[in-house]
Amino acid sequence: MTKLGFDFPSQIRQTALFDLEENWYQPLLANLKGIAPSPTKRSNFGEYDMAVNYLTSVLEEAQAVNKVAVYNIDHMAQLRFWGKDVAALLDRALAGKYSELKVGSCKYSLLLNEQGGVQDDLIGMRVSDTEFILVINAGHDITGTGISHGVETQLIADIDRIMAAKQDGEEVFAEDISDQLVKIDVQGPLSYKLIKGIYGADVLRNRSNPEKNMNYFSFNEFDHKGGHYFISRTGYTNRWGWEIYVPIANASEDFKLIVSAALELGGLLVGLGGRDENRISAGPFGLPLMGQEYDPHHTPTNAPLFDAAVDLSKDDFVGKAALENDIAAACNKKLVIVISEGIVTDRAVYLNGKRLGSVTSSINSPNVSLEQRLAIGSKRKNVLDERGTCAIGMAWLYDNPFAKAADGKDITGDEEKPVRIHVEFYREDANGQATGNPTLGYITAEGISPATAPKPLKNIENL
């Protein structure tokens, strides 16, 4: 089979917007704040040199989504698949059922291996009966071996994993079109106003019924300043907002317009740190992150988005047998939100001396209410302060800790009295034994911020 994924890069890559981040946005923000500009804090993410946070702190950027937040997501890749048998191939290669997707609609799904482990999670857009675009995570466009974070790493690109499922005689073609598009996401209640001001209201209308707004998990195409755009509404942070795929020729100008408008509306350009907080903090379960909650060695069974991403009614798909084995074995693991007095990434979760599982993501958050912080029982000043912070995160547990109602659903309480299961987070030694003093916290399904992404746009269109 012909390799379609890119070679492992000889050096860390830069997004198309890298220079603008450093040489336009940072000085602009410094001038607005009346302080000296400084280099962006960066890290290697998917073999891209990505901003963790800009001149502002992660905490300040994490709050921007309460008005409007802009994310440079150009490290994510776009794959184009087309041909008369394309839907059949995607049904076989991916856990979701793409053959039933309507033109103009989006679908979230998982790319699994035969053991049921998650190779990637992705969004698919059906452009026509015979064409799809898949939006995949950073670094999943590489096929080859190289050094990543000082370790020799072997990768197989999503495009090659999917095409490996192609059967003899099927007509399917594929290409990576990431060099043609720059992905810029705009999220928050003022996102409608921002996008309307730059591109006009028509791009936010329902393609089948222009008198109405776009549906959740749909996308539009439009032409603007000589370029062809895609704009989707899939809730990158589980909040109101859009993902804009900007033609490369227009990317610099559009990025400046979008970010400038966000600043005028009280928003910010947000790096990976604020993005992670925003994705974890919205809704009762948060949004799983590839490489943290999802990885190639563990199945996604009982993850909050399992039913949205996986269609077990299909005759077969890569990884289906492993998922069915999980279910047949009454697998009771649970991915949960944790609120803790400090960051607890990779720590073990203990309840009454029993190990429940481990934390996969944890980050400080400015969006946790004082009431939620006080419920921790912490003595830390930052937690107890009226405008303080604590950490939020996600943890995989061996067994679901919530009691069950008669209908089989978790008993999680309500807004007035949410169920909070108090736990301790411990470091572990080389033998897997708990060590040191614990960090305090609790498991909950109440969420930190509302998941507004699926709610009607009439709530924000006149803001």
Secondary structure, DSSP 8 states (H G I E B T S, - for coil): ----SB---SS-B--TTHHHIIIIIHHHHHHHHTS-----EEEEETTEEEEEE-SS-HHHHHHGGGT-EEEE-TTSEEEEEESTTHHHHHHHHSSS--TT--TTBEEEEEEE-TTS-EEEEEEEEEEETTEEEEEE-TTTTB-EEEEETTEEEEE--HHHHHHTT--TT---EEEE-TTTEEEEEEESTTHHHHHHHHH-GGGGB-SS-TTSB--TTEEEEEEETTEEEEEEES-TTSSSEEEEEEEGGGHHHHHHHHHHHHHHTT-EEE-HHHHHHHHHHBTTT----BTTTB-TTS--TT-TTHHHH--TTSS--TTHHHHHHHHHTT---EEEEEEESS--TT-EEEETTEEEEEEEEEEEES-S-HHHHHTTT---HHHHSTT--EEEEEEEESS--S-B-TTS-B--B-SSSB-EEEEEEEEE-TTS-EEEEEEEEEEESS-SB---TTS-GGGTTT-
